[in-house]
């Protein structure tokens, strides 16, 4: 095998290691889908594509790194009413989320940023506490 071919084969074999990285789920905020202590893979932001509503991301927050679901896009207005999330006045179907029994109801504005919530709303510290985050805080999109 030529050195050039060997280098290309090695680069191709190592590509997933550069694009994917393991993430340990910490806490109960993403239950029932993601449990405390489990490990998932995340795509690095440069290869994850544009952020979209409903995706789960590893984000840098004022409280440290956290895994949360992206629900508010720039310009959105969000509120919790009767335990259900509404975005721009429209209820959002969330089969992955546990309904909120209490806590702040909003409204919250994503402004120019991204608004993240945990799926277990009553056990989550999220954008309701620290506000919308800039796209630069994205660290990886959870894929597995």
C-alpha positions in Angstrom: 0.0 0.0 0.0 1.4 3.4 -0.9 1.9 6.0 1.8 -0.7 8.3 0.2 -3.3 5.4 0.1 -2.4 4.4 3.7 -2.9 8.1 4.8 -6.3 8.3 3.1 -7.4 5.0 4.6 -6.3 6.1 8.1 -8.1 9.5 7.7 -11.3 7.7 6.6 -11.1 5.3 9.5 -10.7 8.1 12.0 -13.3 10.5 10.6 -16.1 9.2 12.8 -13.9 9.9 15.9 -13.7 13.6 14.8 -17.3 13.9 13.9 -18.8 12.0 16.8 -18.1 12.2 20.5 -19.6 10.4 23.5 -21.8 12.4 25.9 -22.9 11.1 29.4 -26.4 12.2 30.4 -26.4 13.8 33.8 -29.5 14.2 35.9 -33.2 13.6 35.3 -34.0 16.6 33.1 -34.3 14.5 29.9 -36.4 11.6 31.2 -38.1 9.5 30.2 -36.1 9.2 26.9 -32.6 9.9 28.2 -31.8 8.5 31.6 -29.2 9.7 34.1 -25.8 8.0 33.5 -26.5 6.7 30.0 -24.0 7.5 27.2 -25.1 8.8 23.8 -23.2 9.9 20.8 -23.2 13.5 19.6 -22.4 14.9 16.2 -20.0 17.9 16.4 -21.7 21.2 15.4 -19.7 21.5 12.2 -21.2 18.4 10.8 -24.6 18.3 12.5 -26.4 20.6 10.1 -28.6 23.6 11.0 -30.3 23.4 14.4 -34.0 22.5 14.1 -36.9 22.4 16.6 -37.1 19.1 18.5 -33.5 18.2 18.2 -31.6 17.3 21.4 -28.2 19.1 21.8 -25.3 19.3 24.2 -25.1 23.0 24.9 -22.8 25.2 27.0 -25.0 27.0 29.5 -24.2 29.5 32.3 -24.4 26.5 34.7 -22.1 24.3 32.6 -22.7 21.7 29.8 -26.2 20.3 29.6 -28.2 18.1 27.3 -31.5 19.8 26.3 -34.1 19.8 23.6 -34.1 22.8 21.2 -37.7 24.1 21.1 -37.5 27.9 20.5 -35.9 29.3 17.3 -35.0 32.9 16.8 -38.0 35.2 17.1 -40.3 32.5 18.8 -42.4 33.2 21.8 -42.9 30.3 24.2 -45.2 29.6 27.1 -46.4 26.7 29.2 -50.2 26.6 29.6 -52.0 23.8 31.4 -48.7 21.8 31.3 -48.4 22.1 27.5 -45.9 24.1 25.6 -47.1 26.7 23.1 -44.9 28.3 20.5 -46.2 31.5 19.0 -49.6 30.7 20.4 -49.8 27.2 18.9 -49.7 24.0 21.1 -46.7 21.7 20.3 -47.2 18.0 20.3 -44.5 16.6 22.5 -44.7 12.8 22.9 -41.2 12.8 24.5 -42.0 15.3 27.3 -43.5 14.8 30.7 -46.1 17.6 31.3 -45.1 20.3 33.7 -47.1 20.2 36.9 -45.9 23.6 38.1 -43.2 26.2 37.7 -42.9 29.3 35.6 -45.3 29.5 32.7 -43.7 32.3 30.7 -44.0 33.8 28.3 -40.4 33.7 27.1 -38.9 35.1 24.0 -36.1 33.4 22.1 -35.1 36.7 20.7 -32.1 36.2 18.4 -31.1 33.0 20.3 -32.2 29.4 20.8 -34.5 28.3 23.6 -33.8 24.9 25.2 -36.0 22.9 27.6 -35.6 19.5 29.3 -38.1 16.8 28.6 -38.9 16.4 32.3 -40.0 19.9 32.8 -40.4 19.8 36.6 -36.8 18.4 37.0 -35.1 20.6 34.4 -33.0 23.7 34.8 -33.1 25.2 31.2 -33.7 28.3 29.2 -36.6 29.2 31.5 -33.8 29.9 34.1 -30.8 31.0 32.0 -32.6 32.4 28.9 -32.0 31.8 25.2 -28.5 30.8 24.1 -26.5 31.9 21.1 -25.8 29.3 18.4 -22.2 29.4 19.5 -23.2 27.5 22.6 -24.0 24.4 20.6 -21.5 21.6 21.4 -23.1 18.6 19.7 -26.4 17.2 18.4 -27.3 13.9 20.2 -27.9 11.2 17.6 -28.0 7.9 19.5 
